Amino acid sequence: MRTPATPEAVPSLPGQRASSPRPPAAAERLRPVHWWHAALVAVPTAVLLVLGYRRRWICDDGLIYLRPVRQILAGNGPVFNVGERAESSTGTLWQWLLAFATWVTGEDPAFLAVGLGLLLSAAGFALALYATCRLHRSAGPLLPAGVFVLLAVPPFWSYMTSGLESGLGACWTGLSWWLLTWTRRGQRTRVTYTAAFVFGLGPLVRPDLAVVTVCFLAAQWWVLRPPRRGVAATLASAVALPLAYEVFRAGYYGILVPLPAIAKEAGASDWGRGAGYLRETFGPYWLWPVVPVLGVLAASLVRRTRAQRQSGHPGRASLAVLLAPLAAGLLLAGYVVRVGGDYMHARMILPALLLLLLPVLVVPATRFTGVASALLAVWLCAVVSPLREPFDVRSTPTTFNVRSSDVEGLGDHNPVRTATWVANWPALPEGRGMLARAVRADRPTLLYFDAGRRLHATPMRADSPYHVVIVGRHLGVTGAAAPLDSYVNDAWGLASPVGAHLALERWSWPGHEKFLRNHWIFAEWAAGHPPRGDLLRAGTSREAVGAARAALGCGELAELRESARAPLTAGRFWKNLTGSFERTRFRFARWPAAAERALCD
């Protein structure tokens, strides 16, 4: 009997189609469609890498990460100021990654933050594109769709660097999406636990990414449907590291969230301002016409996925994977709008936008998707052409283009070094000289700002644990310029336990609603009887300073200061841990007299 040269089709049962033989793996890899899919990943990633490199920079908020990194390497712990346990870094993993990279290379951490951010962002976009290609590859050739948004919106390019945790966030999102698209029934336990561990890192990348962690874990459970023991093991893999760090955070810092979350009141609501933030993000880049196109594409994918029943990958499983980033993106965008957005143009909405784009970065080629892809390509050409006016720094009431402002202020198109900021930041030249004189002075000195933002010096109390205390209105560059053994008193509360716990006041940019006035700064650091001229320049009085000094020593405010400054013994760690919930909720009146009445009576 002659053996056929090629496998024959398996005869079908009545009412079924005949199944075709699957081509050999090598032949499948050589099909032209696979080269096209590789190009769909490689070309946009390369373009984004170039665009991100051309806009490389580090912002003042990115510099805030660097002082704790330097403190860690100096042996002072993960703190902003020696002797005070304050967690000024929102992105926990980013802080420790920078510390490790700086320890290994000895390079300027600002330069490393820019380089790592660029590489991690590009890796995240590549993983996201590859995962979406794999999700849809059974449908045949694919067409670009949502990836055009990444190529058209400059904030995506700017925040590939910036020194913030955005690059790590993009990489984590792309890696998590890649792992989720691998999820299928019968998956090996080790792979499942590894994926759950990566999903669980979300809150350590940035606390608000916890919503993404929950959505991705839920999708993984829906696909695998493990027994109770498997569910427990998966959850343990996901929460082990975040939970361990949360225990450390509560015991070490005495609160449950990073200090900026308290300073910016991450649990507050301002829907109107958040809606304005969304408009200010979508409007300048003509994103509104794209929303219905991508929405229809996502709906068509959901409809197709519900109808399909592929071998080894049931429609229910694929649908869970497809919906997870859409649900996470909508929830994250809703949170950003609820909290009122951010003062940095577009920054906070980008992670949600990336999540919403994940399932439609590329789409299966059909007549309908071909038309949609062509429309998106035309839109891309229009957005990157001179037809669209550049975003104006002064065009919005609550946010501004931080990169344009920093580049203009520093006189450098690509500021990537700490020294560039310290040498060229316009508000710092006078401060550098005064800071140097204060460091050389015989007695402790407090450097504070008057109402006109001019820096002044006044004698500090003799028993101060610091030789120099300087108020920081621009915390990143001030922290970079000040010696590690000096104290940078953050005016906006991002690194100040006292300032962060002020009662909320709505009068400034998002994230800058709490301002630590000179009453409190003089009460804590100035000599017992500050000179009258200094009080006048500081906009305060002896009575206000006295009330603030009394409030600082009373009740919950006194205990808050102890939680951050008392020696970290086992007893102090336990007291911090058990009181962390109430301490996180604690707020006090910003006016000294009211605070004294509430705390000391």
C-alpha positions in Angstrom: 0.0 0.0 0.0 1.5 3.4 -1.1 2.1 6.0 1.6 0.8 9.3 0.6 3.3 12.1 0.2 1.2 14.5 2.2 -1.3 13.9 5.0 -4.8 13.5 3.8 -7.8 15.4 5.2 -9.6 13.6 8.0 -13.0 12.5 6.8 -15.8 14.5 8.3 -18.8 13.2 10.1 -22.2 13.9 8.6 -23.0 17.6 9.1 -19.4 18.6 9.8 -16.7 20.1 7.6 -13.8 18.1 6.7 -10.7 19.1 8.7 -7.7 20.1 6.7 -4.2 18.9 7.6 -2.2 21.4 9.6 0.9 22.5 7.7 4.3 21.7 9.2 5.5 24.2 11.8 8.5 25.3 9.7 6.3 26.0 6.7 3.9 28.0 8.9 6.7 30.1 10.2 7.8 30.9 6.6 4.4 32.1 5.4 4.5 35.8 4.4 1.8 36.6 6.9 4.2 35.9 9.7 6.8 38.3 8.3 4.0 41.0 8.1 3.1 40.3 11.7 6.7 40.7 12.8 6.8 44.0 11.0 3.6 45.1 12.8 5.6 44.7 16.0 9.1 45.8 15.0 8.3 48.9 12.9 6.0 50.8 15.4 8.3 49.9 18.3 11.4 51.2 16.4 9.5 54.4 15.5 8.4 54.9 19.1 11.9 54.3 20.3 13.2 57.0 18.0 10.5 59.4 19.0 11.0 58.8 22.7 14.8 59.3 22.3 14.3 62.6 20.5 12.2 63.9 23.4 14.3 62.4 26.2 14.3 64.5 29.4 13.8 64.3 33.1 11.3 66.5 34.9 11.4 67.9 38.4 9.0 65.2 39.6 11.3 62.6 38.2 14.2 64.2 40.2 12.1 63.5 43.4 12.9 59.8 43.0 16.7 60.5 43.0 17.2 61.8 46.5 15.8 58.6 48.1 18.0 56.6 45.7 21.1 58.6 46.9 20.0 58.1 50.5 19.6 54.4 50.1 23.1 54.1 48.6 24.5 56.3 51.4 23.1 53.8 53.9 20.4 56.1 55.3 17.4 54.0 54.1 14.6 54.7 51.7 13.9 58.2 52.9 14.0 61.7 51.5 15.6 63.3 54.5 18.0 61.6 57.0 16.2 60.9 60.3 12.6 61.1 58.9 10.9 58.1 57.5 8.8 59.6 54.6 8.0 57.7 51.4 8.1 60.4 48.7 8.3 57.8 45.8 4.9 56.8 44.4 6.5 54.0 42.3 8.1 51.7 44.8 9.6 49.3 42.2 10.9 52.2 40.2 12.8 53.7 43.2 14.5 50.3 44.0 15.3 49.6 40.3 17.0 53.0 40.1 18.9 52.3 43.3 20.1 49.0 42.0 21.1 50.3 38.6 23.0 53.2 40.2 24.7 50.9 42.6 25.8 48.6 39.7 26.9 51.3 37.3 27.9 54.3 39.5 26.2 56.5 36.9 24.1 59.6 37.5 20.7 58.2 38.5 19.0 60.9 36.4 20.7 59.6 33.3 19.8 56.1 34.2 16.2 57.0 34.9 15.9 58.5 31.4 17.7 55.5 29.7 15.8 52.8 31.6 12.5 54.6 31.0 13.1 54.7 27.3 14.1 51.0 27.1 11.3 49.8 29.3 8.7 51.7 27.4 9.9 50.3 24.1 9.9 46.8 25.5 6.4 47.3 26.9 5.0 48.5 23.6 6.8 45.6 21.8 5.3 43.1 24.2 1.9 44.6 23.9 2.0 44.5 20.1 3.3 41.0 20.0 0.6 39.8 22.4 -2.2 41.4 20.4 -0.8 39.9 17.2 -0.8 36.5 18.9 -4.3 36.9 20.2 -5.7 37.6 16.7 -3.3 35.5 14.6 -5.8 32.6 14.0 -7.9 35.1 12.0 -5.2 35.4 9.3 -3.5 38.6 8.2 -3.7 41.6 10.6 -3.9 45.3 10.1 -2.6 48.2 12.3 -5.3 50.1 14.2 -4.9 51.3 17.8 -1.1 51.5 17.4 -1.7 54.6 15.3 -2.7 56.4 18.5 0.7 55.6 20.1 2.4 57.1 17.0 0.2 60.2 16.9 0.0 61.4 20.5 3.2 63.2 21.7 2.7 62.6 25.4 3.2 58.9 24.8 6.7 59.8 23.5 7.5 62.3 26.2 6.6 60.0 29.1 8.7 57.2 27.7 11.4 59.0 29.7 10.7 62.0 32.1 12.3 60.1 35.0 8.9 59.0 36.3 7.7 55.4 36.7 5.8 55.7 33.4 8.3 53.6 31.5 8.2 50.8 34.0 4.4 51.1 34.0 4.3 50.6 30.2 6.6 47.7 30.5 4.6 46.0 33.2 1.3 46.6 31.3 2.8 45.1 28.1 4.3 42.1 30.0 1.1 41.4 31.8 -0.9 41.6 28.6 1.6 39.2 27.0 1.2 36.7 29.9 -2.6 37.0 29.9 -2.8 36.2 26.2 -0.8 33.0 27.0 -3.4 31.9 29.5 -5.3 28.8 28.4 -6.8 25.7 29.9 -4.3 23.0 30.8 -1.6 25.6 31.3 1.3 24.4 33.5 1.0 25.5 37.2 4.4 27.2 37.2 3.4 29.4 34.3 0.1 30.3 36.0 1.9 31.3 39.2 4.5 33.3 37.4 1.8 35.2 35.5 -0.1 35.9 38.8 3.1 37.1 40.4 3.7 39.6 37.6 0.1 40.7 37.7 0.4 41.3 41.5 3.3 43.8 41.0 0.8 46.4 39.7 0.4 48.3 43.1 4.2 48.4 43.5 4.6 49.9 40.0 2.0 52.5 40.9 -0.8 52.2 43.5 -3.7 52.9 41.2 -2.6 50.0 38.9 -4.1 47.7 41.5 -7.3 47.9 39.5 -5.4 46.4 36.5 -4.1 43.6 38.8 -7.6 42.7 39.9 -9.0 42.7 36.3 -6.1 40.5 35.0 -6.3 38.1 37.9 -10.1 37.8 37.3 -9.6 37.0 33.6 -6.9 34.4 34.5 -9.3 32.7 36.9 -12.1 32.8 34.4 -10.0 31.1 31.8 -8.4 28.4 34.0 -11.2 27.8 36.5 -8.8 26.2 39.0 -9.9 24.3 42.1 -10.0 26.1 45.5 -6.4 25.1 46.3 -5.3 26.4 42.9 -7.1 29.7 43.5 -5.4 30.1 46.9 -2.0 29.4 45.5 -2.5 31.8 42.6 -3.7 34.6 45.0 -0.7 33.9 47.2 1.6 34.3 44.3 0.0 37.6 43.4 -0.2 39.2 46.8 2.9 37.8 48.6 5.3 40.6 47.6 2.8 43.5 47.7 1.5 42.4 51.1 5.0 42.0 52.5 5.9 45.5 51.3 2.6 46.9 52.7 3.5 45.5 56.1 7.0 47.0 55.8 5.5 50.4 54.7 3.0 50.5 57.6 5.7 49.6 60.2 8.5 51.7 58.7 6.6 54.8 57.5 3.6 54.5 59.8 1.0 54.9 56.9 -0.6 52.6 54.4 0.1 54.5 51.1 3.0 56.5 49.7 3.0 60.0 51.1 2.1 61.7 47.8 -1.2 59.8 47.8 -2.1 61.6 51.1 -0.7 65.0 49.9 -2.7 64.8 46.7 -5.7 63.3 48.4 -6.0 60.3 46.1 -9.3 59.3 47.6 -11.0 62.7 47.0 -13.5 63.5 44.3 -13.6 66.3 41.8 -15.5 65.0 38.8 -15.8 68.4 37.0 -12.1 69.1 37.1 -11.4 65.5 36.0 -13.7 65.8 33.0 -11.8 69.0 32.1 -8.5 67.1 32.4 -9.9 64.5 30.0 -11.0 67.2 27.5 -7.6 68.8 27.7 -5.9 65.5 26.9 -8.1 64.4 24.0 -8.8 67.8 22.4 -5.3 69.0 21.3 -4.6 65.7 19.5 -8.0 65.3 17.8 -8.6 62.1 19.6 -12.4 62.4 19.8 -13.0 61.2 16.2 -10.9 58.2 16.9 -12.9 57.0 19.9 -16.0 55.7 18.0 -13.8 54.0 15.4 -11.8 52.1 18.0 -15.0 51.5 19.9 -16.6 49.8 16.9 -13.5 47.8 16.3 -13.5 46.6 19.9 -17.2 45.7 19.7 -16.7 43.7 16.5 -13.8 41.8 18.1 -16.0 41.0 21.1 -18.8 39.8 18.8 -16.4 37.7 16.7 -14.8 36.2 19.8 -18.2 35.2 21.3 -19.1 33.4 18.2 -15.8 31.5 17.7 -15.1 28.1 19.2 -11.4 27.3 18.5 -9.8 24.1 19.4 -8.0 24.5 22.8 -9.0 28.1 23.1 -12.8 28.3 23.7 -14.6 31.5 23.0 -15.3 32.1 26.7 -11.6 32.1 27.5 -10.7 34.4 24.6 -13.5 36.8 25.6 -12.3 37.0 29.2 -8.8 37.9 27.9 -10.2 40.4 25.5 -12.4 42.2 28.0 -9.8 42.4 30.9 -7.8 45.4 29.6 -10.9 47.1 28.4 -12.5 46.8 31.9 -9.2 47.8 33.6 -8.8 50.8 31.2 -12.3 52.1 31.9 -12.0 51.7 35.6 -8.6 53.4 35.7 -9.9 56.3 33.5 -12.9 56.6 35.8 -10.6 56.9 38.8 -8.5 59.6 37.1 -11.6 61.6 36.3 -13.0 61.1 39.8 -9.9 62.3 41.5 -9.6 65.4 39.3 -6.8 64.5 37.0 -3.3 65.9 37.4 -1.4 69.1 36.8 1.0 67.4 34.3 -0.7 67.4 30.9 -2.1 64.0 29.8 0.2 62.0 32.1 -2.4 60.3 34.3 -4.7 59.3 31.5 -2.0 57.6 29.4 -2.0 54.2 31.3 -5.7 53.9 30.9 -5.5 54.8 27.3 -2.9 52.2 26.7 -5.0 49.5 28.3 -8.0 50.4 26.2 -5.9 50.2 23.1 -4.4 46.8 23.9 -7.0 44.5 22.2 -7.2 46.8 19.1 -3.5 47.7 18.6 -3.8 45.4 15.5 -7.0 43.8 14.2 -7.9 40.9 11.9 -8.0 42.0 8.2 -11.5 42.2 6.8 -13.2 44.7 4.5 -14.6 46.6 7.5 -11.3 46.7 9.5 -9.5 47.6 6.3 -11.6 50.8 6.0 -11.2 51.6 9.7 -7.4 51.1 9.5 -7.2 53.4 6.4 -9.2 56.1 8.2 -6.9 55.8 11.2 -3.9 56.1 8.9 -5.3 59.3 7.4 -6.0 60.6 10.8 -2.4 59.9 11.9 -1.1 61.8 8.9 -3.3 64.8 9.7 -2.3 64.8 13.4 1.4 64.7 12.8 1.2 67.3 10.0 1.4 71.1 10.4 -2.4 71.1 10.2 -2.5 70.5 14.0 -1.2 73.4 16.0 1.2 72.5 18.8 -0.2 72.2 22.3 0.1 75.6 24.0 1.5 75.7 27.5 -0.9 78.5 28.5 -4.0 77.0 26.8 -5.5 75.1 29.7 -6.5 76.4 33.2 -5.5 73.4 35.3 -2.7 71.6 33.5 0.3 72.5 31.4 2.9 70.9 29.2 5.6 70.2 31.7 8.2 69.1 29.1 7.9 72.4 27.1 8.1 74.4 30.3 11.2 72.6 31.6 13.0 72.7 28.2 12.3 76.4 28.0 13.4 77.1 31.6 16.6 75.0 31.4 17.6 76.1 27.9 18.3 72.5 26.9 16.1 70.4 24.6 17.2 67.2 26.2 17.9 67.7 29.9 19.0 64.3 31.2 21.5 65.1 33.9 21.1 66.2 37.5 23.8 68.8 37.0 21.8 70.4 34.1 18.9 71.0 36.4 21.0 72.3 39.4 23.0 74.6 37.2 20.3 76.0 35.0 16.9 76.0 36.8 15.9 79.7 36.8 14.5 79.6 40.4 17.7 78.1 41.9 20.8 80.4 41.2 20.1 82.6 44.3 19.2 79.5 46.3 22.5 77.8 45.4 24.5 80.7 46.8 22.4 81.0 50.0 22.5 77.2 50.4 26.3 77.2 50.1 26.6 80.0 52.7 24.2 78.2 55.1 26.2 75.0 54.9 29.4 77.0 55.8 27.7 79.0 58.5 28.6 78.5 62.2 25.0 78.1 63.4 22.0 76.2 62.0 20.1 78.2 59.3 16.5 78.0 58.0 16.0 79.1 54.4 12.4 80.0 53.6 10.4 81.8 50.9 8.4 85.0 51.2 5.2 85.7 49.3 7.2 86.9 46.2 9.0 83.5 46.1 12.3 85.1 47.2 14.5 83.0 49.5 15.6 84.4 52.9 17.7 83.1 55.8 16.8 83.1 59.5 18.5 81.5 62.5 17.3 78.1 63.4 16.8 76.7 66.9 20.1 75.5 68.5 18.9 72.0 69.2 18.0 71.3 65.5 19.2 67.9 64.3 20.1 69.5 61.0 22.5 72.3 60.2 20.5 73.5 57.2 16.7 73.4 56.5 15.6 74.6 53.1 12.0 74.9 52.0 11.5 73.3 48.6 8.9 74.7 46.3 10.4 72.6 43.4 11.1 69.5 45.4 13.1 67.5 42.8 15.7 70.1 42.0 16.0 71.4 45.6 16.6 67.9 46.8 19.2 67.4 44.1 21.0 70.6 45.1 20.9 70.2 48.9 23.4 68.0 50.7 22.0 64.6 51.9 22.4 65.6 55.6 20.4 68.8 55.2 16.6 68.8 55.5 14.4 69.7 52.5 11.1 70.9 53.9 8.6 70.2 51.0 6.1 73.0 50.7 3.6 70.7 48.9 3.7 67.8 51.3 5.1 65.1 48.9 8.0 64.5 51.3 6.7 66.2 54.4 4.6 64.1 56.9 3.3 67.3 58.5 2.4 69.0 55.2 0.8 65.9 53.6 -1.7 65.6 56.5 -3.0 69.2 56.2 -6.7 69.4 55.5 -7.5 69.7 51.8 -7.8 73.2 50.2 -8.9 73.6 46.6 -7.2 76.7 45.2 -4.3 75.4 43.1 -3.3 72.9 40.4 -4.3 69.3 40.8 -1.8 67.7 43.2 -0.9 71.1 44.6 -3.8 71.8 46.9 -1.9 71.7 50.1 0.7 74.4 50.9 2.7 74.3 54.1 2.7 77.9 55.1 5.5 79.6 57.0 3.6 79.5 60.3 4.3 75.7 60.5 7.8 75.9 59.1 8.9 78.6 61.6 7.1 76.7 64.4 9.1 73.6 63.7 12.5 75.0 62.8 13.0 78.7 63.6 14.6 80.0 66.7 12.4 80.4 69.8 11.9 84.1 69.1 12.3 84.7 65.3 13.3 88.3 64.4 10.3 90.6 63.6 11.6 91.3 60.1 11.7 87.6 59.3 8.1 87.1 60.6 6.9 90.0 58.4 8.7 88.6 55.3 7.3 85.1 56.0 3.8 86.5 56.3 3.2 85.2 59.8 3.2 86.5 63.4 4.5 85.4 66.8 0.9 84.3 67.8 0.5 82.1 64.7 3.9 80.6 65.2 3.2 79.9 68.9 -0.2 78.3 68.1 1.5 76.1 65.4 4.3 75.1 67.8 1.7 74.1 70.4 -0.3 72.1 67.8 2.8 70.3 66.7 3.2 69.0 70.2 -0.4 67.8 70.8 -2.4 64.7 70.2 -2.4 62.9 66.8 -0.1 65.5 65.2 2.6 64.9 67.8 2.2 61.1 67.4 2.4 61.5 63.6 5.8 63.2 63.9 7.0 60.5 66.3 6.0 57.8 63.9 8.3 59.3 61.3 11.2 60.5 63.5 11.4 58.4 66.6 14.2 55.7 66.5 12.9 52.6 64.7 12.8 50.0 67.5 10.7 46.9 67.4 8.1 48.6 69.7 8.0 51.7 67.4 7.6 49.4 64.3 4.6 47.6 66.0 3.1 50.9 67.1 3.4 52.3 63.5 1.9 49.2 62.1 -1.1 49.0 64.4 -1.8 52.7 64.1 -1.2 53.0 60.3 -4.9 53.1 59.4 -5.9 55.9 61.7 -2.7 57.8 60.9 -3.4 57.6 57.2 -6.9 59.1 57.7 -5.7 61.8 60.0 -5.9 65.5 58.8 -5.5 68.7 60.7 -6.6 72.3 60.1 -4.1 74.4 58.1 -4.6 77.5 60.3 -2.6 77.2 63.5 -5.2 78.6 65.9 -7.9 76.1 64.6 -5.4 73.2 64.8 -4.4 74.1 68.3 -8.0 74.2 69.5 -8.8 70.8 67.8 -5.6 69.0 68.9 -4.8 70.5 72.3 -8.2 71.0 74.0 
